[in-house]
Amino acid sequence: MATTAYGDISQRTAAWAATEMLSHAEPILVLSKFGQSKPLPKNKADTVKFRRPVPFANVTVPLSEGVTPSAQQMAYEDVTVQIKQWGAWTEITDVVNDLAEDPVLSDASTLCGEQAAETIEYQTWGAIRAGTNVFYANGSTRAGVDSVYTLAKQRAVTRSLKGNRAKKVTSMVSASPNYATEPVDAAFIAFAHTDLEADIRDMPGFTPTEKYGSMKALPYEIGKVEDVRYVLSPVLDSFPDAGGTASTNGVISTSGTAADVYPIVIVGKESYGLIPLKGAGAITPKVLNPNTPRGGDPLGQRGSVGWKAYYVAKILNEGWMARIETCASNLA
């Protein structure tokens, strides 16, 4: 018997399952909207190459009359990264399929879509929060951090980004099923956990999204401070109990003793690259209906719903992004 890419279901049901998964994945995806997208063509090995021209140096010597200067040579830098495959599945028995009152296929598709999205977000977050351009709310190591985020620290970061010629983000990946982008108002984008919302809102000069006027808010954005827009998600987790004494400034602690340390990653344009969880070929549903005999299951007692995706995230320029390690006020 011939098999399809989706298992033993019809193309129509397969398309529905894919749409169901992606529709529940889309609201979770935050980081994937602002990286430099590089879709992996099919049957093109497992390595993606991000290539950029090396900027020309400043001219420091004036021209001499009648003398043609030497030509500049173009040079390029390559950043290569190997694609990784991700996926998971859940088993559905014929008894559940025949007797359960719940819409098992629909629920499984929903949960798989959410799982796929969080998997992609965690991989991206793990990649970009591992950068080498690091600032601390106080002290010089993570183990000493026991203070909350301040405007002065944000300004130190944006000064560093601007000094490294980082450009502000002006576009993001759209919510359509292709790789199109849509324009956004220019700013540096900060990603952080929702636990930091109160401290960010308390910063001098904070402007909430509801007061933007004609400027359109980004997904999960809470507002801006000067030229930094803050996008928060509960998926962007912290380093539990990794900081100083939590009671010093009344900050959150998992254990009640050492402070939890929260990364805030502020990025400029094209500071990191990724293969986004977008498009028809980015996530492939795998559905096998119960009650269909097949190899290893001659009575058709088992079925399954699952997903597979290829994805990778990579920092492309350390100087165009920065990580601030800070604490969150304990509001209890």
C-alpha positions in Angstrom: 0.0 0.0 0.0 1.4 3.4 -0.9 1.8 5.9 2.0 1.6 9.7 2.1 3.7 12.2 3.9 1.0 12.6 6.5 0.3 8.9 7.3 -2.9 7.1 6.3 -5.2 10.1 6.2 -6.6 12.0 3.2 -4.9 15.1 1.9 -7.8 17.2 3.0 -7.6 15.9 6.6 -3.9 16.3 6.5 -4.2 19.9 5.5 -6.7 20.5 8.3 -4.3 18.9 10.8 -1.4 21.1 9.6 -3.6 24.2 9.8 -4.8 23.2 13.3 -1.3 22.8 14.5 0.0 26.0 13.0 -2.9 28.1 14.2 -2.1 27.1 17.8 1.6 27.5 17.3 1.4 31.0 15.9 0.4 32.9 19.1 3.4 31.4 21.0 6.0 32.3 18.5 7.7 35.6 19.5 11.4 35.3 18.9 10.9 33.7 15.5 9.4 36.9 14.1 12.5 39.0 14.4 15.4 36.9 13.3 16.9 36.8 9.8 14.9 34.1 8.1 16.8 31.5 5.9 14.4 28.8 4.8 16.1 25.5 4.1 15.4 24.3 0.5 14.4 20.6 0.2 17.2 18.2 -0.6 20.0 20.8 0.0 22.0 19.0 2.7 21.7 19.9 6.4 23.8 23.0 6.6 22.6 26.6 6.2 25.0 29.5 5.5 24.3 33.1 6.5 26.5 35.3 4.3 27.1 39.0 4.7 29.5 41.6 3.3 32.2 43.0 5.5 31.7 46.7 5.9 34.3 49.0 4.3 36.7 50.8 6.6 36.4 54.6 7.0 38.4 56.7 4.6 41.1 58.5 6.6 43.4 59.9 3.9 42.2 62.7 1.5 42.5 62.3 -2.2 45.5 63.7 -4.0 45.0 65.9 -7.0 45.0 63.9 -10.2 45.8 60.6 -8.4 43.2 57.7 -8.6 43.0 55.9 -5.3 43.4 52.1 -5.1 40.1 50.1 -5.5 38.5 48.6 -2.5 38.0 44.8 -2.5 34.8 43.2 -1.5 35.0 40.6 1.3 32.3 38.4 2.8 31.8 36.6 6.1 30.0 33.2 6.4 28.2 32.0 9.4 27.2 28.3 9.0 25.0 26.2 11.2 23.7 22.7 10.9 20.0 22.1 10.8 18.4 19.9 13.5 15.2 17.9 13.4 12.6 18.1 16.1 9.4 16.2 16.7 7.1 14.2 19.0 4.0 12.1 18.9 1.2 10.7 21.0 -0.5 7.4 20.7 -4.3 6.9 20.2 -5.7 3.4 20.8 -8.8 2.1 19.0 -10.6 2.0 22.3 -10.1 5.7 22.9 -11.0 6.5 19.3 -14.2 4.4 19.5 -15.5 5.1 23.0 -14.1 8.5 24.2 -16.5 11.4 24.2 -13.6 13.9 23.6 -12.5 15.0 20.1 -9.2 13.2 20.4 -7.8 14.0 17.0 -8.6 17.7 17.3 -7.2 18.0 20.9 -4.0 16.1 19.9 -3.5 18.4 17.0 -3.9 21.4 19.2 -1.5 20.2 21.8 1.1 19.1 19.2 0.9 22.6 17.6 1.5 24.3 21.0 4.3 21.8 21.7 6.0 22.5 18.4 5.9 26.2 18.9 7.3 26.1 22.4 10.0 23.7 21.3 11.0 26.3 18.6 10.9 29.2 21.0 13.0 27.4 23.6 15.6 26.5 21.0 15.8 30.1 19.8 15.8 31.5 23.4 18.6 29.1 24.3 20.6 30.3 21.3 20.3 34.1 21.7 20.5 34.2 25.5 23.9 32.5 25.2 25.6 35.5 23.6 28.8 36.9 24.9 27.8 40.6 25.1 26.6 40.6 28.7 25.5 43.3 31.2 24.5 42.7 34.8 22.0 44.7 36.8 24.6 44.9 39.5 28.0 43.3 40.1 30.1 41.6 37.4 28.9 38.0 37.5 25.5 36.2 37.5 26.1 34.9 41.0 26.1 38.5 42.4 22.9 39.7 40.7 20.3 40.8 43.2 18.9 44.0 41.8 16.0 44.9 39.4 16.3 46.4 35.9 16.9 50.2 35.5 16.9 52.8 32.8 20.6 53.4 33.3 21.3 49.8 32.4 19.1 50.0 29.3 21.0 53.1 28.2 24.3 51.3 28.8 23.1 48.5 26.5 21.8 50.7 23.7 25.0 52.8 23.8 27.0 49.5 23.2 24.7 48.4 20.4 24.9 51.8 18.7 28.7 51.8 19.1 28.8 48.5 17.3 26.8 49.9 14.4 23.7 47.8 15.2 20.7 48.9 13.3 17.2 49.1 14.7 14.7 46.4 13.8 12.3 47.6 11.0 10.4 44.4 10.0 9.2 41.1 11.3 7.9 37.9 9.9 4.2 38.2 9.2 1.6 35.9 10.5 0.9 34.5 7.0 1.8 30.9 6.1 4.7 32.1 4.0 8.1 33.8 4.6 6.8 37.3 4.0 7.7 40.2 6.3 5.8 43.3 7.3 7.3 46.7 8.4 7.4 47.8 12.1 8.4 51.1 13.6 12.1 51.2 14.0 13.5 50.3 17.5 15.6 47.8 19.3 13.6 44.9 20.5 13.9 43.5 24.0 12.7 40.0 24.9 12.1 38.9 28.4 9.9 36.9 30.8 6.5 38.2 31.9 7.7 38.2 35.5 9.7 41.4 34.6 6.6 43.3 33.5 6.1 45.3 36.7 9.7 46.5 36.8 9.7 47.5 33.2 6.5 49.4 33.6 8.1 51.3 36.6 11.0 52.5 34.5 11.0 56.3 33.9 9.6 57.2 30.5 7.7 53.9 30.0 5.0 54.3 27.3 2.4 51.5 27.3 1.1 50.2 23.9 -2.3 51.7 24.5 -0.7 55.2 24.2 1.2 54.5 21.0 -1.3 56.4 18.9 -0.6 55.6 15.2 2.3 53.1 16.0 1.1 49.5 15.9 2.0 47.3 18.8 4.0 44.1 18.3 2.7 40.7 19.4 3.1 40.3 23.2 4.5 43.9 23.4 3.7 45.8 26.6 5.3 49.1 25.7 8.6 51.0 25.1 11.2 53.0 26.9 13.1 55.5 24.7 14.2 53.4 21.6 13.6 49.9 23.1 10.3 48.1 22.7 9.6 45.3 25.2 8.1 41.9 24.1 7.4 39.5 27.0 6.5 35.8 27.0 6.3 33.2 29.8 8.3 30.9 27.6 11.4 33.0 28.0 12.5 31.4 31.2 15.0 32.5 33.9 18.0 31.0 35.7 16.5 29.8 39.0 18.4 30.5 42.2 21.5 31.6 40.2 21.9 35.1 41.7 22.7 36.8 45.0 20.7 36.9 48.2 17.0 37.4 47.3 16.1 39.2 50.5 18.6 42.0 49.8 16.2 43.8 47.5 13.1 41.7 47.8 13.3 39.8 44.5 11.8 36.5 43.2 13.5 33.3 44.4 12.6 29.8 43.6 14.1 28.4 46.7 13.5 31.5 48.9 17.2 32.1 49.4 19.1 32.8 46.2 17.7 35.3 43.6 16.3 34.0 40.3 18.2 35.7 37.4 16.2 36.8 34.4 17.8 37.4 31.0 16.6 40.4 29.0 17.9 40.1 25.4 17.9 43.3 23.4 18.5 42.8 19.7 19.2 44.8 16.6 18.4 44.1 13.0 19.7 40.8 11.7 21.6 40.0 14.9 20.5 36.4 14.8 19.4 34.0 12.1 16.8 31.2 12.1 14.7 28.9 10.0 11.2 29.8 11.2 8.3 27.5 12.0 6.4 28.9 9.0 5.0 27.7 5.7 3.5 24.4 4.5 6.8 22.6 4.7 8.0 23.8 8.1 5.9 21.6 10.2 4.6 18.2 9.0 1.8 16.5 10.8 1.9 12.7 11.1 -1.4 11.1 11.7 -2.3 7.4 11.8 -5.9 6.5 12.4 -6.6 3.6 14.7 -8.6 0.6 13.3 -6.3 0.4 10.3 -4.2 -2.8 10.1 -0.6 -2.1 9.3 2.9 -3.6 9.9 3.4 -4.4 13.6 -0.2 -3.7 14.3 -2.3 -6.3 12.4 -5.5 -5.5 14.3 -5.3 -1.8 14.0 -5.3 -1.2 17.7 -3.1 1.9 17.7 -3.0 5.2 15.9 -1.0 8.3 16.5 -0.7 12.1 16.1 2.7 13.7 15.8 4.8 16.4 14.2 8.2 16.9 12.8 10.1 20.1 12.0 13.5 21.3 10.9 14.8 24.3 12.8 17.9 26.1 14.0 18.8 29.5 15.5 22.2 31.1 15.5 23.7 34.4 16.6 25.1 36.2 13.6 26.7 39.2 15.2 27.4 39.3 19.0 27.8 43.1 18.9 24.3 43.6 17.6 22.6 42.1 20.6 23.1 42.1 24.3 21.9 40.2 27.3 21.1 41.9 30.6 20.9 39.7 33.7 18.6 41.1 36.2 16.1 40.2 38.9 12.3 40.6 39.2 10.6 42.3 42.1 8.8 39.9 44.5 5.2 41.3 44.4 3.8 38.8 46.9 
